[in-house]
């Protein structure tokens, strides 16, 4: 069973663009220490069943899933996203 982990921050290749690619995700461990994973590490962990990520949107948990772009690149997005801006991309910058 995958560990459910909340994503609280991200790093993008261009922070000002809502369409730029996420480079890394991060959050806070139960002991208060911070964690950070590259996009590749996060995707691999999901595919291997090690982790299941989520974000809080409007006070509710929303699952983060792997999607594939038209050019074949894997990326992360939230399940509830359609054509609207991604809940994941609106998270603050990781330190």
C-alpha distances in whole Angstrom, upper triangle without the diagonal:
4,7,9,12,16,18,22,24,25,27,29,32,34,33,36,35,33,32,31,28,26,26,23,21,21,20,20,18,19,21,23,23,23,20,21,20,22,21,20,18,16,16,15,12,11,12,10,7,7,8,9,13,15,19,21,24,26,24,21,18,18,15,16,16,18,21,24,27,31,31,28,26,23,22,20,21,20,19,23,25,28,31,31,30,26,25,23,27,28,26,29,29,27,29
4,6,9,13,15,18,20,21,24,25,28,30,30,33,32,29,29,28,25,22,22,19,17,17,17,17,16,16,19,21,20,19,17,17,16,18,17,17,15,12,13,12,9,8,10,9,5,5,5,6,9,12,16,18,21,24,22,19,16,16,13,13,13,15,18,21,25,28,29,25,23,20,19,17,18,17,17,20,22,25,28,28,27,23,22,20,23,25,23,25,25,23,26
4,6,10,12,16,18,19,22,24,27,29,28,31,31,28,28,27,24,21,21,18,16,15,14,14,12,13,16,17,17,16,14,15,15,17,17,17,15,12,14,14,10,10,13,12,8,6,5,6,8,11,14,16,20,22,20,18,14,15,12,13,14,16,20,23,26,29,30,27,25,21,20,17,18,17,18,21,22,26,28,28,26,23,21,19,22,23,21,23,23,21,23
4,7,10,13,16,17,20,23,26,28,26,29,28,26,26,26,23,20,20,17,14,13,12,13,12,12,16,16,17,16,14,15,15,17,17,18,15,12,14,15,11,10,14,14,11,9,6,5,6,7,10,12,16,18,16,14,11,11,9,10,12,15,19,22,25,28,29,27,24,20,18,15,16,14,15,17,19,23,26,25,23,20,17,16,19,20,18,20,21,19,22
4,6,9,12,14,17,20,23,25,23,26,26,23,24,23,21,17,18,14,11,10,8,9,9,10,14,14,14,12,10,12,12,15,15,16,14,11,13,15,11,11,15,15,12,10,7,6,5,6,9,11,15,17,16,14,11,11,10,10,13,15,18,22,24,28,28,26,23,20,17,14,15,13,15,17,19,22,25,24,22,18,16,14,17,18,15,17,18,16,18
4,6,9,12,15,18,21,23,21,23,23,21,22,21,19,16,17,14,10,8,7,8,9,11,14,13,14,12,11,12,12,15,15,17,15,12,15,17,14,13,17,18,16,14,10,9,6,5,6,8,11,14,13,12,9,9,9,9,13,15,18,22,24,27,28,26,23,20,17,13,13,12,14,16,17,21,23,21,19,16,13,11,14,14,12,13,15,13,16
4,6,8,11,14,18,19,17,20,20,17,18,18,16,12,13,10,7,6,5,8,10,13,16,14,14,11,10,9,10,12,12,15,14,11,13,16,14,13,17,18,17,15,11,10,7,6,5,8,11,15,14,13,10,10,10,9,12,14,17,20,21,25,26,24,21,18,15,11,11,11,14,15,16,19,21,19,17,13,11,8,11,12,9,10,11,10,13
4,7,11,14,17,18,15,18,19,17,19,18,17,13,14,11,8,6,5,7,11,13,15,13,13,10,10,10,12,14,14,18,16,14,17,19,17,17,21,22,20,19,15,14,10,9,7,8,11,14,13,14,12,12,13,12,15,17,20,22,23,27,28,26,23,20,17,14,14,13,16,17,17,21,22,20,17,14,11,9,11,10,7,7,9,8,11
4,7,10,14,14,12,15,16,14,16,15,14,10,11,9,6,5,6,9,13,16,17,15,14,10,10,9,11,12,12,16,15,13,16,19,18,18,21,22,22,20,16,16,12,11,9,11,13,16,16,17,15,15,15,13,16,17,19,21,22,25,26,25,21,19,16,13,13,14,17,18,17,21,21,19,16,13,11,8,9,9,5,5,5,5,8
4,7,10,11,9,13,13,12,13,12,10,7,8,6,4,6,9,12,15,19,20,18,16,12,11,9,9,10,10,13,14,12,14,17,17,17,20,21,21,20,17,16,13,13,11,14,15,18,19,19,17,16,15,13,15,15,17,19,19,22,22,22,18,16,13,11,12,13,17,18,17,20,20,18,15,12,11,8,7,9,6,6,5,5,9
4,7,8,7,11,12,12,13,10,9,6,6,5,6,8,12,15,18,21,22,20,18,14,13,10,10,9,10,13,14,13,15,18,18,19,21,23,23,22,19,19,16,16,15,17,19,22,22,23,21,19,19,16,17,17,18,19,19,22,21,21,17,16,13,12,14,16,20,21,19,22,21,20,16,14,14,10,9,11,9,8,6,6,9
4,5,5,9,9,9,9,6,6,4,5,7,9,12,15,19,21,25,26,24,22,18,16,13,13,11,10,13,15,14,16,18,19,20,22,24,25,23,21,20,18,18,17,19,20,23,24,24,22,20,20,16,17,17,17,17,16,19,19,19,15,15,12,12,13,16,19,20,18,20,19,18,14,13,14,11,8,11,10,10,8,9,12
4,6,9,9,11,10,6,6,6,6,9,12,15,18,22,25,28,29,27,24,21,19,15,15,12,11,14,16,16,17,20,21,22,23,25,27,26,23,23,21,21,20,23,23,26,28,28,26,24,23,19,20,18,18,18,16,19,18,18,15,15,13,14,16,19,22,23,21,22,21,20,17,15,17,14,11,14,14,14,11,12,14
4,6,6,8,9,6,8,9,10,12,14,17,20,23,26,30,31,28,26,22,21,18,18,15,15,18,20,19,20,23,24,24,26,29,29,29,26,26,23,22,21,23,23,25,27,28,26,24,24,21,21,20,20,20,18,20,19,20,17,18,15,16,17,19,23,23,20,22,20,19,15,15,16,14,11,13,14,13,11,13,15
4,6,8,9,7,9,9,10,12,13,15,18,21,24,27,29,25,24,20,20,17,17,16,15,19,20,19,21,24,24,24,27,29,29,28,25,25,21,21,19,20,20,23,24,25,24,22,22,20,21,21,20,21,20,22,22,23,19,19,16,16,16,18,22,22,19,21,20,18,14,14,14,13,9,10,11,10,8,11,13
4,7,9,8,11,12,14,16,17,19,21,24,27,30,32,28,27,24,23,21,21,19,19,22,24,23,24,27,28,27,29,32,32,31,28,27,24,23,20,22,21,23,25,26,25,24,24,22,23,23,22,22,20,22,22,24,21,21,18,18,18,20,23,23,20,21,19,17,13,14,15,14,10,10,12,11,11,14,16
4,5,6,9,11,13,15,17,19,22,25,28,31,33,30,29,25,24,21,21,19,17,21,23,22,22,25,27,26,27,30,31,30,28,26,23,22,20,22,20,23,25,26,25,23,23,20,21,20,19,19,17,19,19,21,18,19,16,16,16,18,21,21,17,18,16,14,11,12,14,13,9,10,13,13,13,16,18
4,6,9,10,13,15,15,18,20,24,27,30,32,29,28,24,23,21,20,19,17,20,22,20,20,24,25,24,25,29,29,28,25,24,20,19,17,19,17,20,22,22,21,19,20,17,18,18,17,17,15,17,18,20,17,17,14,14,13,14,17,17,14,14,12,11,7,8,10,10,7,8,11,12,13,16,19
4,7,9,12,15,16,19,21,25,28,31,33,31,29,26,24,21,20,18,15,18,21,19,19,22,24,22,24,27,27,28,25,23,20,20,18,20,19,22,24,24,23,20,20,17,17,16,14,14,12,14,15,16,14,14,12,12,12,14,17,17,13,14,12,11,8,9,12,11,8,11,13,15,15,18,21
4,7,9,12,14,17,20,24,27,30,32,29,27,24,22,19,17,15,13,16,18,17,17,20,22,21,23,26,26,26,24,23,20,20,19,21,20,23,26,25,24,21,20,17,17,16,15,14,12,15,14,16,13,13,11,12,12,15,18,19,16,17,15,14,11,11,13,12,9,11,13,14,13,15,18
4,6,9,11,15,18,22,24,28,29,27,25,22,19,16,14,12,9,12,15,14,14,17,18,18,19,22,23,23,21,20,17,18,17,20,20,24,25,24,22,20,18,15,15,13,12,12,11,14,13,13,10,10,8,9,11,14,17,18,16,17,16,16,13,11,13,11,9,12,13,14,13,14,17
4,6,8,11,14,18,21,24,26,24,22,18,16,12,11,9,7,10,12,11,12,15,16,16,18,20,21,20,18,17,14,15,15,18,18,22,23,22,20,18,16,13,13,12,13,13,13,16,16,15,12,11,8,8,10,13,16,18,16,17,17,16,13,11,12,9,7,11,11,12,11,11,14
4,7,11,14,18,20,24,25,23,20,17,14,10,9,6,5,8,10,10,11,14,15,16,18,20,21,20,18,18,16,17,17,20,21,25,25,25,22,20,19,15,15,14,15,15,15,18,17,17,13,12,10,10,13,16,19,21,19,21,21,20,17,15,16,12,11,14,13,13,11,11,13
4,7,11,14,16,20,21,19,17,13,10,7,5,4,5,8,9,8,10,13,13,14,16,18,19,17,15,15,13,14,14,18,19,23,23,23,20,18,17,14,15,14,16,17,17,21,20,19,15,13,11,10,13,15,18,20,19,22,22,21,18,15,15,11,11,14,12,12,10,8,11
4,7,11,13,17,18,16,15,11,8,6,6,6,7,10,10,8,11,13,12,13,16,17,17,16,13,13,10,11,11,14,16,20,20,19,16,15,14,11,13,13,16,18,19,22,22,21,17,15,12,10,12,13,17,18,18,21,22,20,17,14,13,9,10,12,10,10,9,7,11
4,7,10,13,15,13,11,7,5,4,6,9,10,13,12,10,13,15,14,15,18,19,18,16,13,13,10,11,11,14,16,19,19,19,16,16,15,13,15,16,19,21,22,26,26,24,21,18,15,13,14,15,18,20,20,23,24,23,19,16,15,11,12,13,10,10,9,6,9
4,7,10,12,9,9,6,5,7,9,12,14,16,14,12,16,17,15,16,20,20,19,16,13,13,10,11,10,12,15,18,17,17,14,15,15,14,17,18,21,24,25,29,29,27,24,21,18,15,16,16,19,20,21,24,26,24,21,18,15,12,14,14,11,11,11,8,10
4,7,8,6,6,4,6,9,12,15,17,19,17,15,19,20,17,18,22,22,20,17,15,15,13,13,12,14,17,19,18,18,16,17,17,17,20,21,24,27,29,33,33,31,27,24,22,19,20,19,22,23,24,28,29,27,24,21,18,16,18,18,14,13,13,11,11
4,5,5,5,6,7,10,13,16,18,20,17,15,19,20,17,18,21,21,19,16,14,14,13,14,14,16,20,22,19,19,17,19,18,18,21,22,26,28,30,34,34,32,29,26,23,20,21,21,23,25,26,30,32,30,27,24,21,19,21,21,17,17,17,14,15
4,5,7,9,11,14,16,20,22,23,20,19,22,22,19,20,24,23,20,17,15,16,15,15,16,17,20,22,19,19,17,19,19,20,23,25,28,31,33,37,37,35,32,29,26,23,24,23,25,26,28,31,34,32,29,26,23,21,24,23,20,20,20,17,18
4,6,9,11,15,17,21,23,25,22,21,24,24,21,23,26,25,23,20,18,19,18,19,19,20,23,25,22,23,21,23,23,23,26,28,31,34,36,40,40,37,34,31,28,26,27,26,28,30,31,35,37,34,32,29,26,24,26,25,22,21,21,18,18
4,7,10,13,16,20,22,24,21,20,24,25,22,23,27,26,24,21,19,20,18,18,18,18,22,23,21,22,20,22,22,22,25,27,30,33,34,38,38,36,33,30,27,25,25,25,27,28,29,33,35,32,30,27,24,21,23,23,19,18,18,15,14
4,7,10,14,17,20,22,19,18,22,22,20,22,25,24,23,20,18,19,17,18,18,19,23,25,23,23,21,23,23,22,25,26,29,31,33,37,36,35,31,28,26,23,25,24,27,29,29,33,34,32,29,26,24,21,23,22,19,17,16,13,12
4,7,11,14,16,18,16,15,19,20,18,19,23,22,22,18,16,17,15,16,16,18,21,23,22,22,20,21,20,19,22,23,26,28,29,33,33,31,27,25,22,20,21,22,25,26,26,30,31,29,26,23,21,18,19,19,15,14,13,9,9
4,7,11,13,15,12,12,15,16,14,16,19,19,18,15,13,15,13,15,15,17,21,23,22,22,19,20,19,17,19,20,23,25,27,30,30,28,24,22,19,17,19,20,23,25,25,28,29,28,25,22,20,16,18,19,15,15,13,10,10
4,7,10,12,10,9,13,14,13,15,18,18,18,15,13,15,13,14,15,18,20,24,23,22,20,19,18,16,17,18,20,22,23,27,26,25,21,18,16,15,17,18,21,23,23,26,27,26,23,20,18,15,16,17,14,13,11,8,9
4,6,8,6,6,10,11,10,12,14,15,16,13,12,13,12,14,15,19,21,25,24,23,20,19,17,14,15,15,18,19,21,24,23,21,18,15,13,12,15,17,20,23,22,25,26,25,22,19,18,14,15,18,15,15,13,11,12
4,5,5,6,9,10,11,12,14,15,17,15,14,15,13,16,17,20,22,26,26,25,22,20,18,15,15,14,16,17,18,21,20,18,15,13,11,11,15,17,20,23,22,24,25,24,21,18,18,14,15,17,16,16,14,12,14
4,6,5,6,9,10,11,12,14,15,15,13,14,12,14,15,19,21,24,25,23,20,18,16,12,12,10,12,13,14,18,17,15,11,9,7,8,11,14,17,20,18,21,21,21,19,16,16,12,13,16,15,16,14,13,16
4,5,5,6,9,10,11,12,14,14,13,14,14,17,18,22,24,28,28,26,23,21,18,14,13,11,13,13,15,18,17,14,11,9,9,10,14,17,19,22,21,23,24,24,22,19,19,16,16,20,19,20,18,17,19
4,6,5,6,9,10,10,12,11,10,13,12,16,18,21,24,27,27,25,22,20,17,14,14,12,15,16,18,21,20,18,14,12,11,12,15,17,20,23,22,25,26,26,23,20,20,17,18,21,19,20,18,16,18
4,5,5,6,9,10,11,9,8,9,9,12,14,18,20,24,23,22,18,16,14,11,10,10,13,14,17,20,20,17,14,11,10,9,12,14,16,19,19,21,23,23,21,17,17,13,15,18,16,18,17,15,18
4,5,5,6,9,10,10,9,10,10,13,16,19,21,25,25,23,19,17,13,10,9,7,10,11,14,17,17,14,11,8,8,8,11,13,15,18,18,20,22,22,20,17,17,14,16,19,18,20,19,18,21
4,5,5,6,9,9,9,11,12,16,18,22,24,28,28,25,22,20,16,13,12,10,13,14,17,20,19,16,13,10,11,11,15,17,18,22,21,23,25,26,24,21,21,18,20,23,21,23,22,20,23
4,6,5,6,5,5,8,10,14,17,20,23,26,25,23,19,18,15,12,12,11,14,16,19,23,22,19,16,13,13,12,15,16,18,21,21,24,26,26,25,21,20,17,20,22,21,22,22,19,22
4,5,5,6,5,6,8,11,15,18,20,24,23,21,17,15,12,10,8,8,12,14,17,21,21,18,15,12,11,10,12,13,14,18,18,21,23,24,22,19,18,16,18,21,20,22,22,20,23
4,5,8,8,9,12,15,18,22,24,27,27,24,20,18,14,12,10,9,12,13,17,20,20,16,15,11,12,12,14,16,16,20,20,22,24,25,24,21,21,19,21,24,23,25,25,23,26
4,5,8,10,13,17,20,23,26,29,28,26,22,20,16,15,13,12,15,17,20,23,23,19,18,15,16,15,18,19,19,23,23,25,28,29,27,24,24,21,24,26,25,27,26,25,27
4,6,7,11,14,18,21,23,27,26,23,19,18,14,13,12,12,16,18,22,25,25,21,20,16,16,15,17,17,17,21,22,25,27,28,27,23,23,20,23,26,24,26,26,24,27
4,7,10,14,17,20,23,26,25,22,19,18,15,14,13,14,18,20,23,27,26,23,21,17,17,16,18,18,19,22,23,26,29,29,27,23,22,20,23,25,23,25,24,22,24
4,6,10,13,17,19,23,21,19,15,14,11,10,11,12,16,19,22,25,25,22,20,16,15,13,15,15,16,19,20,23,26,25,24,20,19,16,19,21,19,21,21,19,22
4,7,11,14,16,19,18,16,12,11,8,7,8,11,14,17,20,24,25,22,20,16,14,11,12,12,12,15,17,20,23,23,21,18,16,14,18,19,18,20,21,19,22
4,7,11,13,17,16,13,10,9,6,5,8,10,14,17,19,23,24,22,19,15,13,10,10,9,11,14,15,18,21,20,18,15,13,11,14,16,14,16,17,16,19
4,7,9,13,12,10,6,5,4,5,9,12,14,18,20,24,25,23,21,17,14,11,10,8,9,11,13,16,19,18,16,13,10,9,13,14,12,15,17,16,19
4,6,10,9,8,6,5,7,7,11,14,16,19,21,24,26,24,22,19,15,12,10,8,10,11,12,16,18,16,14,11,8,7,11,11,9,12,14,14,18
4,7,6,5,4,6,9,10,14,17,19,23,24,27,29,28,25,22,19,15,13,10,12,11,13,17,19,17,15,12,9,9,13,11,10,13,16,16,19
4,5,5,6,7,10,11,15,18,19,22,23,26,28,28,25,23,19,16,13,10,11,10,11,14,16,14,13,11,7,9,12,10,10,13,17,18,21
4,6,8,10,13,15,18,22,23,26,27,30,32,31,29,26,23,19,16,13,14,12,14,17,18,15,15,14,10,13,15,13,13,16,19,21,24
4,7,9,13,15,19,22,24,27,28,32,34,33,30,27,24,20,18,15,15,14,16,19,21,19,18,16,13,14,17,15,14,16,20,21,23
4,6,10,13,16,20,21,25,26,30,32,30,28,25,22,18,16,12,12,11,14,17,20,18,17,15,12,14,17,16,15,18,21,21,24
4,7,10,13,17,19,22,24,27,29,28,26,22,19,15,13,10,10,10,13,17,20,18,17,14,11,12,16,15,14,17,20,20,23
4,7,10,13,15,19,21,24,26,24,22,19,16,12,10,6,7,7,10,13,16,15,14,11,9,10,13,14,13,17,19,19,23
4,6,10,12,16,18,22,24,22,20,16,14,10,8,6,6,8,10,14,17,16,15,12,10,10,14,15,14,18,20,19,23
4,7,10,13,15,19,20,18,16,13,10,6,5,4,6,9,10,13,16,15,14,10,9,8,11,13,13,16,17,17,21
4,6,10,13,16,18,15,14,10,8,6,6,6,6,10,10,13,15,16,15,12,12,10,13,16,16,19,20,20,23
4,7,10,13,14,12,10,6,6,5,6,9,9,13,12,14,16,17,16,13,14,12,14,17,17,20,20,20,24
4,7,10,11,9,8,6,5,6,7,9,10,12,11,12,13,15,15,12,14,13,14,17,18,21,22,22,26
4,7,8,6,5,4,6,9,10,13,13,16,14,14,14,17,16,14,17,15,16,20,21,23,23,24,27
4,5,5,5,6,7,10,11,14,15,17,14,13,13,15,15,14,17,16,15,19,21,23,23,24,27
4,5,8,10,11,14,14,17,18,19,16,15,14,17,17,17,20,19,19,22,24,26,26,27,31
4,6,9,11,15,16,19,20,22,19,18,17,20,19,19,22,20,20,23,25,27,26,27,30
4,7,10,13,15,18,19,21,19,18,18,20,20,19,21,20,20,23,24,27,26,26,29
4,6,10,13,16,18,20,18,18,18,19,18,17,19,17,17,20,21,23,22,23,26
4,7,10,13,15,17,16,16,17,19,17,15,17,15,15,19,19,22,21,21,24
4,7,10,12,15,13,14,15,16,14,12,13,11,11,15,16,18,17,18,21
4,7,10,12,11,13,14,15,13,9,11,8,10,13,13,16,16,16,20
4,7,9,7,10,11,11,10,6,8,6,8,11,12,15,16,17,21
4,6,6,9,12,11,10,7,6,6,9,11,12,15,17,18,22
4,6,8,12,12,12,9,9,10,13,15,15,19,21,22,26
4,7,10,9,10,9,8,11,13,14,15,19,21,23,26
4,7,6,7,6,7,9,11,12,14,18,20,22,25
4,5,8,8,10,13,13,15,17,21,23,25,28
4,7,8,11,13,13,14,18,21,23,25,29
4,6,9,11,11,11,15,18,20,23,26
4,6,9,7,8,11,14,16,19,23
4,5,5,7,9,13,15,17,21
4,6,5,7,11,13,15,19
4,5,6,9,11,12,16
4,6,8,10,12,15
4,7,9,12,15
4,7,9,12
4,6,9
4,6
4
